[in-house]
Amino acid sequence: MDYMIRGIDKDKTFRIFAVKSTDVVEDARKNHQTSPTASAALGRTLTIGLMMGYMMKNDNDKLTVKINGGGPLGTILVTADNKGNIKGYLDYPEVDVQRKASGKLDVGAAVGTQGKITVIKDIGLKEPYVGTSDIVTGEIAEDLALYYFLSEQTSSAIAAGVLVNPDKSVKSAGGLIVQPLPDISDESIKNLEEMFAKMKSVSEYFDTEKDIEEIVKEIFEGFDIKITEKIPVQFKCDCSDERIDGVLISLGEDELKKMMKEDRGAEITCSFCSKKYKYNEEQLGNIVKSIEKK
């Protein structure tokens, strides 16, 4: 089962977020039929997006992360809340690139480095908060850490990994965010830096039968970490007949009549979950009538 935790060290000098996201990333792969490299790129973004969403305070808050580095995958977009729900897609899920000489998936080449990360936080104000930063590596975790530093003036250590089986299914996925708190000492910073220097690839930690608490204990050996909360996570799309009706209404009466005449209906596919919504001529006619009544 996928789940996510938040915690804090005994001296309250840094906080951590960690998530196991294997099922979430596999659901996304099935929805979009992603290539191995696309699964890794989208999977890392989903994994980090879950933790970023978890940081928001209110149940109705929404977080959107948009990544476009100019690479062959196009735009990656994920939307999360603070309750462990997330959805996401990328423009070209079938695109794959040659692996690195080490055999690892080359996410950086697929994402590209000629673009920006945009983070939108809808927290109930008149206008949502929008922050941006340049993409430097295309590896996603490093770029989102840079975003936090430049746009939110928050130092963050971020790691996310996705392993893909030979049959293209997702073997494991997970991630970690560590953020220092204002009272952190120079000694604690040094200890954290030494810990990160000794860390294995995050994929290795999550490619086991260990639960997140055990993984955190292994990574933060020497620190006293208190887990303060634990919640389940899932890939969850909130598309519905009503939402798709709204999309059609937004096209306008003339466009809908044109679709009725030329196509005898319409088919709309949700970008996030790939669910198809089919409308026959009569159903489109009913939507046109609803517009005329307004």
C-alpha contacts under 8 A as a table, 3 or more apart, distances in Angstrom:
res1	aa1	res2	aa2	distance
1	M	23	D	7.41
1	M	232	P	7.74
2	D	19	V	7.43
2	D	20	K	5.20
2	D	21	S	5.39
2	D	22	T	6.66
2	D	23	D	6.30
2	D	24	V	7.38
2	D	232	P	6.05
2	D	233	V	5.71
2	D	234	Q	7.19
3	Y	19	V	5.87
3	Y	20	K	5.68
3	Y	21	S	7.13
3	Y	84	G	7.94
3	Y	230	K	6.99
3	Y	231	I	5.59
3	Y	232	P	4.06
3	Y	233	V	5.03
4	M	17	F	7.32
4	M	18	A	5.69
4	M	19	V	4.17
4	M	20	K	6.41
4	M	51	M	7.72
4	M	84	G	7.60
4	M	212	I	7.89
4	M	230	K	5.63
4	M	231	I	5.40
4	M	232	P	6.16
4	M	233	V	6.62
5	I	17	F	5.74
5	I	18	A	5.45
5	I	19	V	6.41
5	I	212	I	7.75
5	I	227	I	6.88
5	I	228	T	7.54
5	I	229	E	5.57
5	I	230	K	4.38
5	I	231	I	6.50
6	R	15	R	7.40
6	R	16	I	5.64
6	R	17	F	4.50
6	R	18	A	6.59
6	R	227	I	5.98
6	R	228	T	5.88
6	R	229	E	5.44
6	R	230	K	6.68
7	G	15	R	5.72
7	G	16	I	5.16
7	G	17	F	6.50
7	G	225	I	6.56
7	G	226	K	5.40
7	G	227	I	4.17
7	G	228	T	5.06
7	G	229	E	6.98
8	I	12	K	6.00
8	I	13	T	7.63
8	I	14	F	5.98
8	I	15	R	4.32
8	I	16	I	6.03
8	I	225	I	5.67
8	I	226	K	5.44
8	I	227	I	6.66
8	I	228	T	7.30
9	D	12	K	5.21
9	D	13	T	6.45
9	D	14	F	6.10
9	D	15	R	6.60
9	D	223	F	6.79
9	D	224	D	5.56
9	D	225	I	4.34
9	D	226	K	5.97
10	K	13	T	7.89
10	K	223	F	7.80
10	K	224	D	5.39
10	K	225	I	5.96
10	K	226	K	6.61
12	K	15	R	7.42
12	K	181	L	7.24
12	K	183	D	7.72
12	K	184	I	7.81
13	T	180	P	5.98
13	T	181	L	4.98
13	T	182	P	7.06
13	T	183	D	5.65
13	T	184	I	4.38
13	T	185	S	7.48
13	T	188	S	7.65
14	F	178	V	6.94
14	F	179	Q	5.56
14	F	180	P	4.03
14	F	181	L	4.85
14	F	184	I	6.85
15	R	178	V	5.86
15	R	179	Q	5.46
15	R	180	P	6.38
15	R	181	L	7.03
16	I	176	L	7.20
16	I	177	I	5.65
16	I	178	V	4.55
16	I	179	Q	6.46
17	F	51	M	6.29
17	F	176	L	5.65
17	F	177	I	5.11
17	F	178	V	6.57
18	A	51	M	7.15
18	A	174	G	7.51
18	A	175	G	5.67
18	A	176	L	4.39
18	A	177	I	6.46
18	A	212	I	7.11
18	A	216	V	7.86
19	V	47	T	7.07
19	V	50	L	7.78
19	V	51	M	7.17
19	V	174	G	5.42
19	V	175	G	5.47
19	V	176	L	6.64
19	V	212	I	7.12
20	K	47	T	7.92
20	K	173	A	6.14
20	K	174	G	4.34
20	K	175	G	6.77
20	K	206	F	7.10
20	K	212	I	6.95
21	S	24	V	5.16
21	S	25	V	6.19
21	S	47	T	6.07
21	S	172	S	7.50
21	S	173	A	5.10
21	S	174	G	5.08
21	S	175	G	7.89
21	S	233	V	7.49
22	T	25	V	5.38
22	T	26	E	6.13
22	T	162	V	7.95
22	T	170	V	6.65
22	T	171	K	7.00
22	T	172	S	4.83
22	T	173	A	4.46
22	T	174	G	6.76
23	D	26	E	4.98
23	D	27	D	6.00
23	D	234	Q	7.48
24	V	27	D	5.22
24	V	28	A	6.38
24	V	46	L	7.86
24	V	233	V	7.50
24	V	234	Q	5.45
24	V	235	F	5.02
25	V	28	A	5.01
25	V	29	R	6.15
25	V	39	S	7.24
25	V	42	L	7.71
25	V	43	G	5.12
25	V	46	L	7.19
25	V	47	T	7.90
25	V	170	V	6.89
25	V	173	A	7.08
25	V	235	F	7.77
26	E	29	R	4.90
26	E	30	K	6.20
26	E	169	S	6.54
26	E	170	V	5.29
27	D	30	K	5.16
27	D	31	N	6.15
27	D	235	F	6.62
28	A	31	N	5.04
28	A	32	H	6.14
28	A	33	Q	7.98
28	A	39	S	7.90
28	A	43	G	7.85
28	A	87	K	7.92
28	A	88	G	7.36
28	A	89	Y	7.64
28	A	235	F	7.12
28	A	273	C	7.50
29	R	32	H	5.36
29	R	33	Q	5.19
29	R	34	T	5.15
29	R	39	S	6.04
29	R	169	S	7.42
29	R	170	V	7.74
30	K	33	Q	5.16
30	K	34	T	7.40
31	N	272	F	7.99
31	N	273	C	5.46
31	N	274	S	5.85
32	H	89	Y	7.35
32	H	93	P	6.37
32	H	273	C	7.29
32	H	274	S	6.69
33	Q	93	P	6.68
33	Q	94	E	7.07
34	T	37	T	7.85
34	T	38	A	5.45
34	T	39	S	5.44
34	T	93	P	4.55
34	T	94	E	5.43
34	T	95	V	7.83
35	S	38	A	5.09
35	S	39	S	5.97
35	S	93	P	6.23
35	S	94	E	5.19
35	S	95	V	6.28
35	S	96	D	5.80
35	S	168	K	7.00
36	P	39	S	5.06
36	P	40	A	6.33
36	P	96	D	6.86
36	P	105	L	7.58
36	P	164	V	6.29
36	P	168	K	5.84
37	T	40	A	5.11
37	T	41	A	6.24
37	T	95	V	7.62
37	T	96	D	5.49
37	T	97	V	6.83
37	T	105	L	5.80
37	T	106	D	6.86
37	T	107	V	6.05
37	T	110	A	7.25
38	A	41	A	5.07
38	A	42	L	5.94
38	A	43	G	7.99
38	A	73	L	7.00
38	A	93	P	5.66
38	A	94	E	7.20
38	A	95	V	6.69
38	A	96	D	6.65
38	A	107	V	7.75
38	A	110	A	7.74
39	S	42	L	5.33
39	S	43	G	5.50
39	S	93	P	7.89
39	S	162	V	7.73
39	S	164	V	7.81
39	S	170	V	7.76
40	A	43	G	4.92
40	A	44	R	5.94
40	A	105	L	7.60
40	A	107	V	6.88
40	A	161	G	7.40
40	A	162	V	5.28
40	A	163	L	7.29
40	A	164	V	7.69
41	A	44	R	5.39
41	A	45	T	6.42
41	A	107	V	5.84
41	A	111	V	7.36
41	A	139	E	7.79
41	A	140	I	7.52
42	L	45	T	5.15
42	L	46	L	6.10
42	L	76	I	6.64
42	L	88	G	7.55
42	L	89	Y	7.02
42	L	90	L	6.96
43	G	46	L	5.05
43	G	47	T	5.99
43	G	161	G	7.85
43	G	162	V	6.38
43	G	173	A	7.30
44	R	47	T	5.05
44	R	48	I	6.19
44	R	140	I	6.95
44	R	141	A	7.38
44	R	160	A	5.51
44	R	161	G	6.08
44	R	162	V	6.62
44	R	173	A	7.89
44	R	174	G	7.97
44	R	175	G	7.90
45	T	48	I	5.32
45	T	49	G	5.76
45	T	65	V	7.96
45	T	76	I	7.83
45	T	78	V	7.13
45	T	140	I	6.82
45	T	141	A	7.97
46	L	49	G	4.89
46	L	50	L	6.12
46	L	78	V	6.38
46	L	86	I	7.12
46	L	87	K	7.54
46	L	88	G	6.96
47	T	50	L	5.39
47	T	51	M	6.90
47	T	160	A	6.72
47	T	173	A	7.58
47	T	174	G	6.24
47	T	175	G	6.15
48	I	51	M	5.26
48	I	52	M	6.19
48	I	141	A	7.50
48	I	158	I	7.98
48	I	160	A	6.82
48	I	175	G	6.66
48	I	176	L	7.75
48	I	177	I	7.97
49	G	52	M	4.96
49	G	53	G	5.95
49	G	63	L	7.89
49	G	64	T	7.95
49	G	65	V	7.01
49	G	78	V	6.90
49	G	79	T	7.36
49	G	80	A	6.43
49	G	86	I	7.61
50	L	53	G	5.21
50	L	54	Y	6.17
50	L	80	A	6.20
50	L	81	D	7.73
50	L	82	N	7.87
50	L	84	G	6.19
50	L	85	N	7.28
50	L	86	I	6.50
50	L	233	V	7.74
51	M	54	Y	4.92
51	M	55	M	6.56
51	M	177	I	7.45
52	M	55	M	5.33
52	M	56	M	7.29
52	M	63	L	7.62
53	G	56	M	5.60
53	G	62	K	7.18
53	G	63	L	5.78
53	G	80	A	5.35
53	G	81	D	5.07
53	G	82	N	4.79
53	G	83	K	7.85
53	G	84	G	7.55
54	Y	57	K	7.92
54	Y	81	D	6.86
54	Y	82	N	4.17
54	Y	83	K	6.59
54	Y	84	G	6.75
55	M	82	N	6.70
56	M	61	D	6.61
56	M	81	D	7.68
56	M	82	N	5.71
57	K	61	D	7.28
57	K	82	N	7.18
58	N	61	D	5.39
58	N	82	N	7.17
58	N	123	I	7.46
59	D	81	D	7.25
59	D	82	N	6.23
59	D	83	K	7.09
60	N	81	D	7.34
60	N	123	I	7.24
60	N	124	G	7.62
61	D	81	D	6.11
61	D	82	N	7.01
61	D	121	K	7.28
61	D	122	D	5.62
61	D	123	I	4.64
61	D	124	G	6.81
62	K	79	T	7.01
62	K	80	A	5.93
62	K	81	D	4.94
62	K	82	N	7.56
62	K	121	K	5.88
62	K	122	D	5.08
62	K	123	I	6.62
63	L	79	T	5.54
63	L	80	A	5.20
63	L	81	D	6.20
63	L	119	V	7.23
63	L	120	I	5.77
63	L	121	K	4.71
63	L	122	D	6.39
64	T	77	L	7.11
64	T	78	V	5.67
64	T	79	T	4.35
64	T	80	A	6.50
64	T	119	V	5.71
64	T	120	I	5.02
64	T	121	K	6.53
65	V	76	I	7.99
65	V	77	L	5.71
65	V	78	V	5.39
65	V	79	T	6.51
65	V	117	I	7.23
65	V	118	T	5.90
65	V	119	V	4.67
65	V	120	I	6.52
66	K	75	T	6.89
66	K	76	I	5.73
66	K	77	L	4.52
66	K	78	V	6.72
66	K	117	I	5.77
66	K	118	T	5.08
66	K	119	V	6.37
67	I	75	T	5.64
67	I	76	I	5.07
67	I	77	L	6.44
67	I	115	G	7.88
67	I	116	K	6.28
67	I	117	I	4.65
67	I	118	T	6.50
68	N	71	G	7.45
68	N	74	G	6.06
68	N	75	T	4.56
68	N	76	I	6.45
68	N	111	V	6.96
68	N	112	G	7.62
68	N	114	Q	7.97
68	N	115	G	5.52
68	N	116	K	5.82
68	N	117	I	6.58
69	G	74	G	7.42
69	G	75	T	7.62
69	G	111	V	5.34
69	G	112	G	4.29
69	G	113	T	4.75
69	G	114	Q	4.81
69	G	115	G	4.05
69	G	116	K	6.11
69	G	117	I	7.97
69	G	135	I	6.30
69	G	138	G	6.67
70	G	74	G	6.32
70	G	111	V	6.73
70	G	112	G	5.18
70	G	113	T	6.65
70	G	114	Q	5.29
70	G	115	G	5.81
71	G	74	G	5.85
71	G	109	A	6.68
71	G	110	A	5.24
71	G	111	V	4.58
71	G	112	G	4.03
71	G	113	T	7.35
71	G	114	Q	7.76
72	P	92	Y	7.32
72	P	95	V	6.73
72	P	110	A	5.55
72	P	111	V	6.67
72	P	112	G	7.54
73	L	76	I	7.66
73	L	90	L	6.78
73	L	91	D	6.18
73	L	92	Y	5.02
73	L	93	P	6.74
73	L	95	V	6.10
73	L	110	A	5.71
73	L	111	V	5.85
74	G	90	L	6.68
74	G	91	D	5.17
74	G	92	Y	6.21
74	G	111	V	7.11
75	T	90	L	5.52
75	T	91	D	5.53
76	I	88	G	7.50
76	I	89	Y	5.98
76	I	90	L	4.30
76	I	91	D	6.77
77	L	88	G	5.48
77	L	89	Y	5.63
77	L	90	L	6.24
78	V	86	I	6.97
78	V	87	K	5.59
78	V	88	G	3.97
78	V	89	Y	6.56
79	T	86	I	5.63
79	T	87	K	5.50
79	T	88	G	6.27
80	A	84	G	7.33
80	A	85	N	5.71
80	A	86	I	4.27
80	A	87	K	6.63
81	D	84	G	6.41
81	D	85	N	5.78
81	D	86	I	6.73
82	N	85	N	7.35
83	K	231	I	7.35
83	K	233	V	7.54
84	G	231	I	6.77
84	G	232	P	6.11
84	G	233	V	4.20
84	G	234	Q	6.28
85	N	233	V	5.78
85	N	234	Q	5.25
85	N	235	F	5.98
85	N	236	K	5.70
86	I	233	V	7.87
86	I	234	Q	6.45
86	I	235	F	5.05
86	I	236	K	5.66
86	I	237	C	7.37
87	K	235	F	5.42
87	K	236	K	5.68
87	K	237	C	5.68
87	K	272	F	6.04
87	K	273	C	7.60
88	G	272	F	5.23
88	G	273	C	7.82
89	Y	271	S	6.53
89	Y	272	F	5.33
89	Y	273	C	7.90
90	L	93	P	6.01
92	Y	95	V	5.77
95	V	110	A	8.00
96	D	110	A	7.26
97	V	105	L	7.97
97	V	106	D	6.87
97	V	109	A	7.36
97	V	110	A	6.34
98	Q	105	L	7.60
98	Q	106	D	6.96
99	R	102	S	7.72
99	R	103	G	5.56
99	R	104	K	5.71
99	R	105	L	4.87
99	R	106	D	5.34
100	K	103	G	5.22
100	K	104	K	5.42
100	K	105	L	6.25
100	K	106	D	5.67
101	A	104	K	7.45
106	D	109	A	5.62
106	D	110	A	6.61
107	V	110	A	5.09
107	V	111	V	6.05
107	V	138	G	6.74
107	V	139	E	5.71
108	G	111	V	5.24
108	G	112	G	5.72
108	G	113	T	7.40
108	G	137	T	5.96
108	G	138	G	4.01
108	G	139	E	4.66
108	G	140	I	7.80
109	A	112	G	5.20
109	A	113	T	7.93
109	A	138	G	6.96
110	A	138	G	7.80
111	V	138	G	5.28
111	V	139	E	7.49
112	G	115	G	7.52
112	G	135	I	7.98
112	G	137	T	7.59
112	G	138	G	5.31
113	T	135	I	5.29
113	T	136	V	5.42
113	T	137	T	5.89
113	T	138	G	5.36
114	Q	134	D	7.93
114	Q	135	I	6.70
114	Q	136	V	7.89
115	G	134	D	6.07
115	G	135	I	5.68
116	K	132	T	6.59
116	K	133	S	5.58
116	K	134	D	4.40
116	K	135	I	5.10
117	I	132	T	5.46
117	I	133	S	5.43
117	I	134	D	6.21
117	I	135	I	6.31
117	I	143	D	7.75
117	I	144	L	7.58
117	I	147	Y	7.40
118	T	130	V	6.95
118	T	131	G	5.72
118	T	132	T	4.45
118	T	133	S	6.87
119	V	130	V	5.72
119	V	131	G	5.21
119	V	132	T	6.29
120	I	128	P	6.52
120	I	129	Y	5.65
120	I	130	V	4.56
120	I	131	G	6.57
121	K	128	P	5.55
121	K	129	Y	5.05
121	K	130	V	6.50
122	D	125	L	7.15
122	D	127	E	7.55
122	D	128	P	4.55
122	D	129	Y	6.49
123	I	128	P	6.62
123	I	129	Y	7.91
124	G	127	E	7.91
124	G	128	P	7.49
125	L	128	P	6.33
131	G	151	S	5.84
131	G	152	E	7.96
132	T	147	Y	6.82
132	T	151	S	6.56
133	S	146	L	7.43
133	S	147	Y	5.30
133	S	150	L	6.95
133	S	151	S	6.89
134	D	143	D	7.71
134	D	147	Y	7.75
135	I	138	G	6.07
135	I	143	D	5.65
136	V	143	D	6.21
137	T	140	I	7.32
137	T	142	E	7.01
137	T	143	D	6.51
138	G	143	D	6.79
139	E	142	E	6.33
139	E	143	D	6.85
140	I	143	D	5.00
140	I	144	L	6.02
141	A	144	L	5.25
141	A	145	A	6.24
141	A	158	I	5.52
141	A	159	A	5.61
141	A	160	A	6.27
142	E	145	A	5.09
142	E	146	L	6.29
142	E	158	I	6.72
142	E	159	A	7.72
143	D	146	L	5.03
143	D	147	Y	6.22
144	L	147	Y	4.77
144	L	148	Y	6.31
144	L	158	I	7.59
145	A	148	Y	5.22
145	A	149	F	6.41
145	A	155	S	7.31
145	A	156	S	5.49
145	A	157	A	6.29
145	A	158	I	5.97
146	L	149	F	5.06
146	L	150	L	6.08
147	Y	150	L	5.27
147	Y	151	S	5.54
147	Y	152	E	7.29
148	Y	151	S	5.53
148	Y	152	E	4.97
148	Y	153	Q	6.13
148	Y	154	T	5.28
148	Y	155	S	6.54
148	Y	156	S	6.74
149	F	152	E	5.84
149	F	153	Q	4.55
149	F	154	T	4.78
149	F	155	S	5.24
149	F	156	S	7.18
150	L	153	Q	5.58
150	L	154	T	7.74
154	T	179	Q	7.47
155	S	179	Q	6.11
155	S	180	P	6.83
156	S	177	I	6.66
156	S	178	V	5.65
156	S	179	Q	4.73
156	S	180	P	7.29
157	A	176	L	7.96
157	A	177	I	5.65
157	A	178	V	5.12
157	A	179	Q	6.57
158	I	175	G	7.57
158	I	176	L	5.80
158	I	177	I	4.56
158	I	178	V	6.60
159	A	175	G	5.40
159	A	176	L	5.26
159	A	177	I	6.57
159	A	202	V	6.38
160	A	173	A	7.54
160	A	174	G	5.79
160	A	175	G	4.03
160	A	176	L	6.44
160	A	202	V	6.23
160	A	203	S	7.30
161	G	173	A	5.58
161	G	174	G	5.76
161	G	175	G	6.31
161	G	201	S	7.77
161	G	202	V	5.75
161	G	203	S	4.71
162	V	170	V	7.27
162	V	171	K	7.58
162	V	172	S	5.82
162	V	173	A	4.36
162	V	174	G	6.86
162	V	203	S	6.20
163	L	170	V	6.12
163	L	171	K	5.30
163	L	172	S	5.26
163	L	173	A	6.38
163	L	203	S	6.67
163	L	207	D	7.84
164	V	167	D	7.99
164	V	168	K	5.73
164	V	169	S	5.82
164	V	170	V	4.55
164	V	171	K	5.12
164	V	172	S	7.20
165	N	168	K	5.16
165	N	169	S	5.35
165	N	170	V	5.94
165	N	171	K	5.49
166	P	169	S	7.43
170	V	173	A	7.47
171	K	207	D	7.43
172	S	203	S	7.33
172	S	206	F	6.32
172	S	207	D	5.50
173	A	203	S	6.73
173	A	206	F	6.41
173	A	207	D	7.59
174	G	202	V	7.38
174	G	203	S	6.98
174	G	206	F	5.95
175	G	202	V	6.73
180	P	184	I	6.34
181	L	184	I	5.74
184	I	188	S	6.33
184	I	189	I	7.00
185	S	188	S	5.19
185	S	189	I	6.35
186	D	189	I	5.07
186	D	190	K	6.19
187	E	190	K	5.06
187	E	191	N	6.18
188	S	191	N	4.99
188	S	192	L	6.14
189	I	192	L	5.13
189	I	193	E	6.17
190	K	193	E	5.07
190	K	194	E	6.23
191	N	194	E	5.14
191	N	195	M	6.18
192	L	195	M	4.95
192	L	196	F	6.21
193	E	196	F	5.20
193	E	197	A	6.19
194	E	197	A	5.05
194	E	198	K	6.49
195	M	198	K	5.31
195	M	199	M	6.35
195	M	219	I	7.47
195	M	220	F	7.13
196	F	199	M	5.03
199	M	202	V	7.77
199	M	219	I	6.83
200	K	204	E	6.67
200	K	205	Y	7.43
201	S	204	E	5.50
201	S	205	Y	7.19
202	V	205	Y	5.34
202	V	206	F	6.68
203	S	206	F	5.34
203	S	207	D	6.01
204	E	207	D	5.17
204	E	208	T	7.43
205	Y	208	T	6.48
205	Y	215	I	6.37
206	F	209	E	7.84
206	F	210	K	7.45
206	F	215	I	7.58
210	K	214	E	5.97
210	K	215	I	6.50
211	D	214	E	5.44
211	D	215	I	6.42
212	I	215	I	4.93
212	I	216	V	6.07
213	E	216	V	5.16
213	E	217	K	6.19
213	E	227	I	7.92
214	E	217	K	5.05
214	E	218	E	6.19
215	I	218	E	5.06
215	I	219	I	6.16
216	V	219	I	5.13
216	V	220	F	5.82
217	K	220	F	5.26
217	K	221	E	5.79
217	K	225	I	7.59
218	E	221	E	5.42
220	F	223	F	5.47
220	F	224	D	7.87
220	F	225	I	7.63
227	I	230	K	7.75
237	C	272	F	6.60
237	C	273	C	6.24
239	C	243	R	6.10
239	C	244	I	7.27
239	C	270	C	7.12
240	S	243	R	5.17
240	S	244	I	6.29
241	D	244	I	5.24
241	D	245	D	6.03
241	D	277	Y	7.61
242	E	245	D	5.02
242	E	246	G	6.29
243	R	246	G	5.02
243	R	247	V	6.47
244	I	247	V	4.90
244	I	248	L	6.37
244	I	268	I	7.74
244	I	277	Y	7.63
245	D	248	L	5.15
245	D	249	I	6.15
245	D	287	I	7.50
246	G	249	I	4.97
246	G	250	S	6.19
247	V	250	S	5.18
247	V	251	L	6.79
248	L	251	L	5.27
248	L	252	G	7.33
248	L	256	L	7.44
248	L	287	I	7.91
249	I	252	G	5.62
249	I	253	E	7.45
249	I	287	I	6.93
249	I	288	V	7.74
249	I	291	I	7.13
251	L	255	E	6.06
251	L	256	L	6.91
252	G	255	E	5.66
252	G	256	L	6.40
253	E	256	L	5.25
253	E	257	K	6.23
253	E	288	V	5.78
253	E	291	I	6.95
253	E	292	E	7.99
254	D	257	K	5.22
254	D	258	K	6.23
255	E	258	K	5.01
255	E	259	M	6.30
256	L	259	M	5.04
256	L	260	M	6.25
256	L	284	L	6.77
256	L	288	V	6.93
257	K	260	M	4.97
257	K	261	K	6.20
257	K	284	L	7.93
257	K	285	G	7.68
257	K	288	V	7.54
258	K	261	K	5.15
258	K	262	E	5.97
258	K	263	D	7.91
259	M	262	E	5.30
259	M	263	D	5.15
259	M	264	R	6.37
259	M	265	G	6.20
259	M	266	A	6.88
260	M	263	D	5.74
260	M	264	R	4.50
260	M	265	G	5.46
260	M	266	A	7.98
260	M	281	E	5.38
260	M	284	L	6.81
260	M	285	G	7.56
261	K	264	R	5.78
263	D	266	A	6.88
264	R	280	N	6.40
264	R	281	E	5.02
265	G	278	K	7.59
265	G	279	Y	5.32
265	G	280	N	4.26
265	G	281	E	4.67
265	G	284	L	6.77
266	A	278	K	5.87
266	A	279	Y	5.06
266	A	280	N	6.57
266	A	281	E	7.98
266	A	284	L	7.93
267	E	276	K	6.66
267	E	277	Y	5.57
267	E	278	K	4.44
267	E	279	Y	6.22
268	I	276	K	5.72
268	I	277	Y	5.15
268	I	278	K	6.54
269	T	274	S	5.50
269	T	275	K	5.57
269	T	276	K	4.39
269	T	277	Y	6.20
270	C	273	C	5.74
270	C	274	S	4.81
270	C	275	K	5.38
270	C	276	K	6.49
270	C	277	Y	7.98
271	S	274	S	5.62
279	Y	282	E	7.93
279	Y	283	Q	5.72
279	Y	284	L	6.36
280	N	283	Q	5.36
280	N	284	L	6.39
281	E	284	L	5.21
281	E	285	G	6.14
282	E	285	G	4.90
282	E	286	N	6.32
283	Q	286	N	5.10
283	Q	287	I	6.51
284	L	287	I	5.10
284	L	288	V	6.29
285	G	288	V	5.00
285	G	289	K	6.26
286	N	289	K	5.03
286	N	290	S	6.30
287	I	290	S	5.04
287	I	291	I	6.43
288	V	291	I	5.15
288	V	292	E	6.32
289	K	292	E	4.99
289	K	293	K	6.29
290	S	293	K	5.29
290	S	294	K	6.80
291	I	294	K	5.48
